[in-house]
Amino acid sequence: KRGKGSVIYRSVRKDITLFHPFILGDYSVIEDFSCINNAVGEIIIGTHTRIGLHNTIIGPAHIGNQVNLAQGVVISGLNHNYKKIESTINEQGVSISLVIIKDDVWIGANTVITSGVTIGMHSVIGAGSVVTKDIPDYSIAVGNPAHIIKQYHTETRQWETTNAIF
């Protein structure tokens, strides 16, 4: 389902199945050379959201309103299982867990967001980060693995530096 005024560029690879929903909100854009794959879970993208050049989104994933993904971002709700040393990785199947990116989030270039992660509203993820754990609302996170370097505190109405590492 495509919303009013939404755009999917011609070179976008659409691995879209009927098994799970794919919804692109009003006035949202998916830029060139991106890949959208809902084979293992739904993909829901909110309004006024931009999926940048050469992004890969593998469901299940919910991306909010007013979200900006720079180029080369990978979001995957899919993970390959690897526990039995006597079996090949392909024989062990996959697990899936919903990725949630809340409203008004900016994801920097070449960031990877792994299965099951939630990124809180009005947060920024620095370029090249690997996000393996949840990021709270009003946070700035960077690195591999991503860790919070600043958070906005509503009591003080200030951005405060933090040393928290996930």
N, C-alpha and C positions, 0 to 999 in steps of 0.2 A: 504494500500500500504506500503510495506516494502522496505527500501533502501538497497543498496549494503552493505554487511558486518554487517547489523543490527542483533540484537539478542533479542528475547523475551524468557525469561526463561519459562520452562515447567509449573511451578506452578502459573503463572500469570493468573488472572481471566480476560477474555476478553469479556466484555459485549459490543460487537461490533455489530452495526446494519448497514444495507445498507442505512438508511435514511440520515446519515451524514458521511462525510469522516473521516477516521482514516489514518494518514500518519506518518510513522516513518522514519526519515531521515537516510542517509548513516552512518554507523559505530556507531549508537546509540544503547543503551542497556536499556531494562526494566528488572529489577532484580526480584527475587523470591517474591511471595506472594503479588505482587502489583495487583491493580484492575484498568482497563481502561474501561470507560463507555462513549460512544458517543451517547447515546439514545436521549439526548436533544440538542446536539450540537457537532460540529466537534472537533476533537483533532488532532492538527498538531504539531509534534515534529521534531525539526531541526536535523542537523548533529552533530556527535560527542557529543551527549548529553546522560547523564546517569540518569535514573530514578531509585532511590535506592530501597532497600528492603522495602516491605510493604507500598508502596505509593498508594494513591487513586487519580485518575484523572478523574473528571467528566466534560465533555465538557459543553459549548464551551471553548476551551483553545488552545492557541498558545504558544508553548514553543520553544525558539530560539535555536541557535547553541552554542555548547560548554557550555551548562548548566549542572550543577550538583545538583541533589536533593538527600540529605542524606536520611536516613531511616525514615519512619513514616510520610512523608509529605502528606498533603491533599490539593488538588487544586480543587475547585468546582465552576463552572460557574452557578450552580443551587442553588436556594434559595426558601424555602417554604414561601408562603404568609401567613400573619397573621394580618388581620385588622378588620374582622367582629367577634365581641365577641359572636354573636349568632350562628356562624357556627363553625364546627370543623376545625382544621387545615387541615386535609386531603381534606375537601370539598373546600378549598380556592385556590387550585391549586399551581402552581409554577411560578417563574419568572426566566429568564436566562439572563446572561450578560457575555460577553467574558472576560476571564482572559488572560492577555498577560504577558509573561515573556520573556524579550528581551535577546539578545546574552550575553554570558559570565557572567552568574549569578550563584551564589552559594546559595542554600537554606539549612539552617541548619536543623537538625533532629527535628521531631515532630512539624514542622511549619504548620500553617493553612493559606491558601490564599483564601480569599472570593471572591464571584462573582463580576465581573466588575473591578477588580484591575489590574493595569499595574505596573510591576516592571521593572525599567530602566536598561539599559545595564551596565555591569561591576559593579553590585551591589552585596552585601552580606546581607542575612537575617539571623540573629542569631537564634540558636536553640530555639525551644519552642515559637517562636513569632506567633502572630495572626495579619495578614496583612489585614486591612479593608479599607485602602486608598492607592492611588498610591504612589510609591516610585520613585523618580527621578533617572536618570542616575548617576553613580559614587557615590553611597550612601551606607552606612552601617546602617542598621536598626535593632532594637531589641525590644522585649517587647510585652505586651498585653494591649492595642493595640500597634502595632509596631510604633516606632518613630525613626527618624534619629538621630544617634549619631555622625556620621562623613560624610563629603562630600569632594570629590576631586574637587578642583577649578583649572580650566585650566589656568587662569591668573597667579596665584601664583605657579602653579604646586605643590601644597601641599594638603595633607589631613588635613582638618580643623574640629575641634570639633564643634558641634552645639547643641543647647538646644531645637530645634524645636520638638514639640509634636503635633501629628495629632489629 
